[in-house]
Amino acid sequence: MPGAGSFREDFGASVVVALVALPLCVGIAVASGVPAELGIVTGVVGGLVTGWFRGSSLQVSGPAAGLTVLVYEAVSAYGLAALGMLVLAAGVLQLGMGALGLGRWFRAISVAVVHGMLAGIGLVLIAGQLYALGGVPAPGDTLGKLGGMAELGGRADWAAVALGAGTVAVLVAWRRLPARLRLVPGALVGVAAATAATALLELSVAKVRVTGVLDAVSPPAWGDFGVLASFGVAGTVVALALIASAETLFSAAAVDRMHDGDRTDYDRELVAQGFGNTVCGLLGALPMTAVIVRSAANVEAGARTRAARIMHGGWLLLFAVALPQALEVVPLAALAGVLLHAGWKLLPARAVAALWRTHRGEAVVLVATAAAIVATNLFEGVLVGLGLAVAKAAWETSHVHVEEVWEGDELCVRILGNASFLRLPKLLDALDALPPAPSVRLDLSGLRHLDHACLTALDGWERKRAAPLPGREGVA
């Protein structure tokens, strides 16, 4: 049990994290197309349920902007009633992956793909929230949203735009203030300021609609299990589980660098997230991940043990039960401003610039992943990114080099490296460019790999030059 000093620090940190989480929980729920209360329910589960597990002591879980796009697409395609079943299935899948010890393998995912995924999510989030900022119904797909930007200005509610822009301005300016003045999170200050301005000026703008926590919670029924038979639903479940797991474990790696306490046990953390998402699914709530914004706030506020994240869930529950009507005065444009700021922070401009200077192939994978997500959807875009990353790795590891060594009248051709089909055109061009010689001998002892395509090509070249092909027996 933590001592009195630890409890005081954890208590203070829990209040800070709850204040950071509250506007994000509500905003992410609204952007996902579900009742605002479901975002708070997920935050409560992230604290009171997932918070007890020992995977990562200071990491805080809840609804994440990174899953907003996928949840919105799922709710649009299958309906709100199916959300609980999708999240439940994703949680069970995470539990299985954690039990099988697959958590550590998520560290093998290309960082360029992860950054590209976050960039794509950020672009889709920004495109959607610009319409919410102006109080204008948004087209269904991202390309439609981007194509309609030219007409957005003429249809926007400029009072709502001013509220959202003011919220963004507060968020940007808040980070520049001295630390002693930033005890209250900027997101809460921005939303509170926009809410106060709406009330004082009596602005007629759209506000959050509240149904009550108990009314919003909708556990899946037995008949909802049938939705899992669809191939599209299976893809959504896998995407939810994989993306939530990857975001959680990458967040854990970042949080571990922020403190000197116990390191994350990746498999335990994956089990914790799976258990939390299973509970969220049973409540019909949003999926959860560990969230770097809340986790960083927890560490910076001085949290010492997992008691801080547990208590933060208690504060969210208290607010949801005691003051749900307070949400009804919050303008949607203010939440759109919070999410616009969150989407902008997901765009890795510095990472792209750094990669372009040092590893241009990685930069191409990052940009291509983001573009694929914008053009298609989150799941297909990530698959495109993973495919490109694998292809890039295969290309870079398949170097092959041809050396010429004359031994009297005999030309010895040494082939070094990895001879795969990816480098076959280069290999054949190098062999065809060899000068004529009375006798040519191939030395394949320097090859670390020789695939069937290259072996066949070398056999053909052997017959063409009427030369023996020694050394082939020793190559695996």
C-alpha positions as CSV (number, residue, x, y, z in Angstrom):
1,M,0.0,0.0,0.0
2,P,1.3,3.5,-0.8
3,G,2.3,5.7,2.1
4,A,0.7,9.0,3.1
5,G,3.1,11.0,0.9
6,S,2.4,8.8,-2.1
7,F,-1.3,9.1,-1.5
8,R,-1.2,12.9,-1.4
9,E,0.7,12.9,-4.7
10,D,-1.6,10.4,-6.3
11,F,-4.7,12.2,-5.1
12,G,-3.5,15.5,-6.6
13,A,-2.5,13.8,-9.9
14,S,-5.9,12.0,-10.1
15,V,-7.7,15.4,-10.0
16,V,-5.5,16.8,-12.8
17,V,-5.9,13.7,-15.0
18,A,-9.6,13.7,-14.5
19,L,-9.8,17.4,-15.6
20,V,-7.7,16.6,-18.6
21,A,-9.8,13.5,-19.5
22,L,-13.2,15.0,-19.1
23,P,-13.4,17.3,-22.2
24,L,-11.5,14.7,-24.3
25,C,-13.9,11.9,-23.3
26,V,-16.9,14.0,-24.3
27,G,-15.3,15.3,-27.5
28,I,-14.2,11.9,-28.7
29,A,-17.6,10.5,-28.1
30,V,-19.3,13.2,-30.0
31,A,-16.8,12.9,-32.9
32,S,-17.4,9.2,-32.9
33,G,-21.1,9.6,-33.5
34,V,-22.2,8.2,-30.1
35,P,-23.8,9.8,-27.0
36,A,-21.4,12.0,-25.0
37,E,-21.9,9.9,-21.8
38,L,-20.4,6.8,-23.4
39,G,-17.0,8.6,-23.6
40,I,-17.2,9.2,-19.9
41,V,-18.2,5.6,-19.3
42,T,-15.1,4.4,-21.1
43,G,-12.9,6.8,-19.1
44,V,-14.5,5.4,-15.9
45,V,-13.7,1.9,-16.9
46,G,-10.2,2.9,-17.9
47,G,-9.6,4.1,-14.3
48,L,-11.7,1.9,-12.1
49,V,-11.1,-1.4,-14.0
50,T,-7.9,-1.2,-16.0
51,G,-6.3,0.9,-13.4
52,W,-6.0,-2.0,-11.0
53,F,-3.8,-4.1,-13.3
54,R,0.0,-4.1,-12.9
55,G,1.0,-3.9,-16.6
56,S,2.0,-0.2,-16.5
57,S,1.6,1.6,-13.2
58,L,1.4,5.2,-14.4
59,Q,-0.3,4.8,-17.8
60,V,-3.9,6.1,-18.0
61,S,-6.5,4.6,-20.3
62,G,-9.7,5.9,-21.8
63,P,-11.3,6.8,-25.2
64,A,-8.6,7.9,-27.7
65,A,-8.7,10.2,-30.7
66,G,-6.7,7.5,-32.6
67,L,-9.9,5.3,-32.7
68,T,-12.4,8.0,-33.5
69,V,-12.3,7.4,-37.2
70,L,-12.7,3.7,-37.0
71,V,-15.5,3.9,-34.4
72,Y,-17.3,6.5,-36.5
73,E,-17.1,4.2,-39.6
74,A,-18.3,1.2,-37.6
75,V,-21.3,3.0,-36.1
76,S,-22.2,4.4,-39.5
77,A,-22.0,1.0,-41.1
78,Y,-23.4,-1.3,-38.5
79,G,-25.3,1.0,-36.1
80,L,-24.8,2.1,-32.5
81,A,-26.4,-1.2,-31.2
82,A,-23.5,-3.2,-32.7
83,L,-20.8,-1.1,-31.1
84,G,-20.8,-3.0,-27.8
85,M,-20.4,-6.3,-29.6
86,L,-17.5,-5.0,-31.7
87,V,-15.7,-3.6,-28.7
88,L,-16.4,-6.8,-26.7
89,A,-14.9,-9.0,-29.5
90,A,-11.9,-6.7,-29.7
91,G,-11.3,-7.0,-26.0
92,V,-11.5,-10.8,-26.1
93,L,-9.0,-10.8,-28.9
94,Q,-6.6,-8.5,-26.9
95,L,-7.0,-10.9,-23.9
96,G,-6.0,-13.8,-26.2
97,M,-3.0,-11.9,-27.6
98,G,-1.8,-11.0,-24.1
99,A,-2.2,-14.6,-22.8
100,L,-0.2,-15.9,-25.7
101,G,2.6,-13.4,-24.9
102,L,2.2,-11.4,-28.1
103,G,2.5,-8.0,-26.4
104,R,6.3,-7.7,-26.9
105,W,5.9,-8.3,-30.7
106,F,4.1,-5.0,-31.2
107,R,7.4,-3.4,-30.6
108,A,8.4,-4.9,-34.0
109,I,5.9,-2.7,-35.9
110,S,7.6,-0.1,-38.1
111,V,7.6,3.2,-36.4
112,A,7.0,4.8,-39.8
113,V,3.7,2.9,-40.1
114,V,2.7,4.0,-36.6
115,H,3.5,7.6,-37.3
116,G,1.7,7.3,-40.7
117,M,-1.3,5.8,-38.9
118,L,-1.4,8.7,-36.5
119,A,-1.0,11.2,-39.3
120,G,-3.8,9.7,-41.3
121,I,-6.0,9.7,-38.2
122,G,-5.1,13.3,-37.6
123,L,-6.0,14.4,-41.1
124,V,-9.3,12.5,-41.1
125,L,-10.1,14.0,-37.6
126,I,-9.3,17.5,-38.8
127,A,-11.4,17.1,-41.9
128,G,-14.4,16.0,-40.0
129,Q,-14.1,18.5,-37.1
130,L,-13.8,21.5,-39.5
131,Y,-17.4,20.8,-40.4
132,A,-18.4,20.4,-36.7
133,L,-16.6,23.7,-36.0
134,G,-18.8,25.4,-38.5
135,G,-22.0,23.6,-37.5
136,V,-22.4,22.1,-41.0
137,P,-23.3,18.5,-41.8
138,A,-20.3,16.6,-43.1
139,P,-20.1,14.4,-46.1
140,G,-19.8,10.7,-45.4
141,D,-16.2,10.0,-46.5
142,T,-13.0,11.8,-46.0
143,L,-12.4,12.6,-49.7
144,G,-15.9,14.1,-49.8
145,K,-15.1,16.2,-46.8
146,L,-11.9,17.5,-48.4
147,G,-13.7,18.2,-51.7
148,G,-16.4,20.2,-49.9
149,M,-14.0,22.5,-48.1
150,A,-14.4,25.2,-50.8
151,E,-18.1,25.5,-50.0
152,L,-17.7,25.2,-46.2
153,G,-17.1,28.9,-45.6
154,G,-20.4,30.0,-47.2
155,R,-22.4,27.5,-45.1
156,A,-20.6,27.9,-41.7
157,D,-22.2,29.3,-38.6
158,W,-19.6,32.0,-37.9
159,A,-20.5,32.3,-34.2
160,A,-19.7,28.6,-33.8
161,V,-16.5,29.1,-35.8
162,A,-15.4,31.9,-33.4
163,L,-16.1,29.7,-30.4
164,G,-14.1,26.8,-31.8
165,A,-11.2,29.1,-33.0
166,G,-11.1,30.7,-29.6
167,T,-10.9,27.3,-27.9
168,V,-7.9,26.4,-30.2
169,A,-6.3,29.7,-29.4
170,V,-6.6,29.1,-25.6
171,L,-5.1,25.6,-26.0
172,V,-2.1,27.0,-28.0
173,A,-1.5,29.9,-25.7
174,W,-2.0,27.8,-22.5
175,R,1.1,25.7,-23.2
176,R,3.2,28.9,-23.3
177,L,2.3,30.0,-19.8
178,P,4.5,29.4,-16.8
179,A,4.0,25.9,-15.3
180,R,2.6,27.4,-12.0
181,L,-0.2,29.0,-14.0
182,R,-1.1,25.7,-15.8
183,L,-2.5,23.8,-12.9
184,V,-5.8,23.6,-14.7
185,P,-5.6,21.8,-18.0
186,G,-5.9,24.0,-21.1
187,A,-8.6,21.9,-22.7
188,L,-10.9,22.4,-19.7
189,V,-10.1,26.2,-19.7
190,G,-10.8,26.5,-23.4
191,V,-14.2,24.6,-23.2
192,A,-15.2,26.5,-20.1
193,A,-14.4,29.9,-21.8
194,A,-16.4,28.9,-24.9
195,T,-19.3,27.8,-22.7
196,A,-19.2,31.0,-20.7
197,A,-19.1,33.1,-23.9
198,T,-22.1,31.2,-25.3
199,A,-24.1,31.9,-22.2
200,L,-23.2,35.6,-21.8
201,L,-23.7,36.4,-25.4
202,E,-26.8,34.1,-25.7
203,L,-25.4,32.5,-28.8
204,S,-27.7,30.1,-30.6
205,V,-25.2,27.3,-31.4
206,A,-25.4,23.5,-31.2
207,K,-24.7,22.1,-27.8
208,V,-24.0,18.6,-26.4
209,R,-27.1,16.4,-26.1
210,V,-27.4,14.5,-22.9
211,T,-29.5,11.4,-22.3
212,G,-28.1,10.3,-18.9
213,V,-25.5,7.7,-18.2
214,L,-27.9,4.9,-17.5
215,D,-29.9,5.6,-20.6
216,A,-26.8,5.8,-22.8
217,V,-25.4,2.5,-21.6
218,S,-26.7,-0.2,-23.9
219,P,-25.3,-3.7,-23.3
220,P,-25.3,-6.0,-26.4
221,A,-28.1,-8.5,-26.6
222,W,-27.8,-12.2,-27.6
223,G,-29.1,-11.3,-31.1
224,D,-26.2,-8.9,-31.6
225,F,-23.7,-11.8,-31.8
226,G,-24.8,-12.5,-35.3
227,V,-23.2,-9.3,-36.6
228,L,-19.8,-10.9,-36.0
229,A,-20.4,-13.4,-38.8
230,S,-19.9,-10.6,-41.4
231,F,-16.4,-10.4,-43.0
232,G,-16.4,-6.6,-42.8
233,V,-17.2,-6.8,-39.1
234,A,-14.4,-9.2,-38.5
235,G,-12.0,-6.8,-40.2
236,T,-13.3,-4.0,-37.9
237,V,-12.8,-6.1,-34.8
238,V,-9.2,-7.0,-35.8
239,A,-8.5,-3.4,-36.6
240,L,-9.8,-2.2,-33.3
241,A,-7.8,-4.8,-31.4
242,L,-4.5,-4.2,-33.3
243,I,-4.6,-0.4,-33.4
244,A,-5.7,-0.1,-29.8
245,S,-2.9,-2.5,-28.7
246,A,-0.3,-0.8,-30.8
247,E,-1.2,2.7,-29.6
248,T,-1.3,1.4,-26.0
249,L,2.1,-0.3,-26.1
250,F,3.8,2.6,-28.0
251,S,2.4,4.9,-25.3
252,A,3.8,2.6,-22.7
253,A,7.2,2.9,-24.2
254,A,7.0,6.7,-24.2
255,V,5.7,6.8,-20.6
256,D,8.5,4.5,-19.4
257,R,11.0,7.1,-20.6
258,M,9.3,9.8,-18.5
259,H,9.8,8.2,-15.0
260,D,12.2,6.1,-13.1
261,G,9.7,3.6,-11.7
262,D,8.8,0.1,-12.7
263,R,8.9,-0.6,-16.5
264,T,5.9,-1.8,-18.4
265,D,5.1,-5.5,-18.7
266,Y,3.8,-5.5,-22.2
267,D,1.8,-8.8,-22.0
268,R,0.2,-7.8,-18.7
269,E,-0.7,-4.4,-20.1
270,L,-2.2,-6.0,-23.2
271,V,-4.3,-8.3,-20.9
272,A,-5.4,-5.2,-18.9
273,Q,-6.5,-3.4,-22.0
274,G,-8.3,-6.5,-23.2
275,F,-10.2,-6.8,-19.9
276,G,-11.1,-3.1,-20.0
277,N,-12.4,-3.3,-23.5
278,T,-14.4,-6.4,-22.7
279,V,-16.1,-4.5,-19.9
280,C,-16.6,-1.5,-22.2
281,G,-18.2,-3.8,-24.8
282,L,-20.5,-5.3,-22.1
283,L,-21.6,-1.7,-21.3
284,G,-22.0,-0.7,-25.0
285,A,-19.3,2.0,-24.6
286,L,-16.4,3.2,-26.7
287,P,-13.2,1.2,-27.0
288,M,-10.2,2.3,-24.9
289,T,-6.5,2.6,-25.3
290,A,-3.8,4.0,-23.1
291,V,-3.6,7.6,-24.0
292,I,-0.3,9.5,-24.0
293,V,-1.9,12.9,-23.2
294,R,-3.5,11.7,-20.0
295,S,-0.5,9.4,-19.1
296,A,1.9,12.3,-19.5
297,A,-0.3,14.5,-17.4
298,N,-0.4,11.8,-14.7
299,V,3.4,11.6,-14.6
300,E,4.0,15.4,-14.7
301,A,1.4,15.9,-11.9
302,G,3.6,13.7,-9.6
303,A,1.7,10.4,-9.6
304,R,3.6,7.6,-7.8
305,T,1.4,4.5,-8.0
306,R,-1.5,3.2,-10.0
307,A,-3.8,4.6,-7.3
308,A,-3.8,7.9,-9.3
309,R,-5.4,6.4,-12.4
310,I,-7.9,4.5,-10.3
311,M,-9.0,7.7,-8.5
312,H,-9.2,9.5,-11.8
313,G,-11.9,7.0,-12.8
314,G,-13.7,7.7,-9.6
315,W,-13.8,11.5,-10.3
316,L,-15.2,10.9,-13.8
317,L,-17.9,8.6,-12.4
318,L,-18.8,11.2,-9.8
319,F,-19.2,13.8,-12.5
320,A,-21.2,11.5,-14.8
321,V,-23.6,10.6,-11.9
322,A,-23.9,13.9,-10.1
323,L,-23.5,16.6,-12.8
324,P,-24.5,15.1,-16.2
325,Q,-26.7,18.1,-17.0
326,A,-23.6,20.3,-17.0
327,L,-22.7,18.9,-20.4
328,E,-25.8,20.4,-22.0
329,V,-24.4,23.9,-21.8
330,V,-21.2,22.9,-23.7
331,P,-21.1,24.1,-27.4
332,L,-20.1,21.4,-29.8
333,A,-17.8,23.9,-31.5
334,A,-15.7,24.1,-28.4
335,L,-15.2,20.3,-28.4
336,A,-14.5,20.4,-32.1
337,G,-11.7,22.9,-31.3
338,V,-10.3,20.5,-28.7
339,L,-10.2,17.7,-31.3
340,L,-8.8,19.9,-34.0
341,H,-5.9,20.7,-31.7
342,A,-5.6,17.0,-30.9
343,G,-5.6,16.1,-34.6
344,W,-3.0,18.7,-35.4
345,K,-0.7,17.3,-32.7
346,L,-1.0,13.9,-34.4
347,L,0.6,15.2,-37.6
348,P,4.3,14.3,-37.3
349,A,5.8,17.1,-39.4
350,R,9.1,17.1,-37.6
351,A,9.3,13.3,-37.9
352,V,8.8,13.4,-41.7
353,A,11.4,16.1,-42.1
354,A,13.9,14.2,-40.0
355,L,13.2,10.9,-41.8
356,W,13.5,12.6,-45.2
357,R,17.0,13.7,-44.3
358,T,18.2,10.4,-43.0
359,H,15.9,7.5,-44.2
360,R,13.9,8.6,-47.1
361,G,12.3,5.2,-47.6
362,E,10.8,5.4,-44.1
363,A,9.4,8.9,-44.9
364,V,7.8,7.5,-48.0
365,V,6.2,4.7,-46.0
366,L,4.9,7.2,-43.4
367,V,3.4,9.6,-46.0
368,A,1.9,6.7,-48.1
369,T,0.3,5.2,-45.0
370,A,-1.4,8.5,-44.1
371,A,-2.5,9.1,-47.7
372,A,-4.0,5.5,-47.9
373,I,-5.9,6.1,-44.7
374,V,-7.4,9.3,-46.1
375,A,-8.2,7.7,-49.4
376,T,-9.7,4.5,-48.1
377,N,-10.2,3.8,-44.4
378,L,-8.1,3.2,-41.3
379,F,-7.9,-0.6,-41.6
380,E,-7.0,-0.7,-45.3
381,G,-4.6,2.2,-44.9
382,V,-2.7,0.5,-42.1
383,L,-2.5,-2.7,-44.2
384,V,-1.1,-0.7,-47.1
385,G,1.5,0.8,-44.7
386,L,2.5,-2.6,-43.3
387,G,2.8,-4.0,-46.8
388,L,5.1,-1.1,-47.9
389,A,7.2,-1.5,-44.8
390,V,7.7,-5.2,-45.5
391,A,8.5,-4.5,-49.1
392,K,11.0,-1.8,-48.2
393,A,12.7,-4.1,-45.7
394,A,12.9,-6.9,-48.3
395,W,14.3,-4.5,-50.9
396,E,17.0,-3.1,-48.5
397,T,18.1,-6.5,-47.3
398,S,18.4,-8.0,-50.9
399,H,21.6,-6.3,-51.9
400,V,23.7,-8.2,-54.4
401,H,27.1,-7.3,-55.8
402,V,29.1,-8.7,-58.7
403,E,32.9,-8.7,-58.7
404,E,35.2,-9.5,-61.7
405,V,38.6,-11.2,-61.0
406,W,40.8,-12.4,-63.9
407,E,42.9,-15.5,-63.2
408,G,44.9,-15.8,-66.4
409,D,42.5,-16.2,-69.3
410,E,39.7,-17.3,-67.0
411,L,37.2,-14.7,-65.7
412,C,36.1,-15.4,-62.1
413,V,32.7,-13.8,-61.3
414,R,32.0,-13.5,-57.6
415,I,28.4,-12.8,-56.6
416,L,28.0,-11.5,-53.0
417,G,25.1,-10.6,-50.8
418,N,21.5,-11.8,-51.1
419,A,20.3,-12.8,-54.5
420,S,16.5,-12.5,-54.5
421,F,13.9,-11.9,-57.2
422,L,13.8,-8.2,-56.1
423,R,17.4,-7.7,-57.4
424,L,17.2,-10.1,-60.3
425,P,17.1,-7.4,-63.0
426,K,20.2,-5.8,-61.6
427,L,22.0,-9.1,-61.3
428,L,21.2,-10.1,-64.9
429,D,22.3,-6.6,-66.2
430,A,25.6,-7.0,-64.4
431,L,26.2,-10.5,-65.8
432,D,25.3,-9.5,-69.4
433,A,27.7,-6.6,-69.1
434,L,30.7,-8.9,-68.4
435,P,33.4,-8.8,-71.1
436,P,33.9,-11.9,-73.3
437,A,36.3,-14.4,-72.0
438,P,37.5,-17.9,-73.1
439,S,36.4,-19.3,-69.8
440,V,34.1,-17.9,-67.1
441,R,33.7,-19.3,-63.6
442,L,30.9,-18.3,-61.2
443,D,31.8,-18.2,-57.5
444,L,28.7,-18.2,-55.4
445,S,30.4,-18.8,-52.0
446,G,29.8,-15.2,-51.0
447,L,26.0,-15.5,-51.3
448,R,24.0,-15.5,-48.0
449,H,20.8,-16.3,-49.8
450,L,19.9,-17.6,-53.3
451,D,16.2,-17.9,-54.1
452,H,14.7,-20.0,-56.8
453,A,14.2,-17.2,-59.3
454,C,17.9,-16.2,-59.2
455,L,19.0,-19.9,-59.3
456,T,16.9,-20.4,-62.5
457,A,18.4,-17.2,-64.0
458,L,21.9,-18.3,-63.2
459,D,21.3,-21.7,-64.8
460,G,20.1,-20.0,-67.9
461,W,23.1,-17.7,-68.0
462,E,25.3,-20.8,-67.5
463,R,23.9,-22.4,-70.6
464,K,24.2,-19.2,-72.6
465,R,27.9,-18.8,-71.7
466,A,28.5,-22.5,-71.9
467,A,30.3,-22.4,-68.6
468,P,30.1,-24.6,-65.5
469,L,28.3,-23.4,-62.4
470,P,30.4,-24.6,-59.5
471,G,29.6,-23.9,-55.9
472,R,25.8,-24.1,-56.2
473,E,25.7,-27.1,-53.9
474,G,26.9,-25.1,-51.0
475,V,24.3,-22.4,-51.2
476,A,21.1,-22.9,-49.1
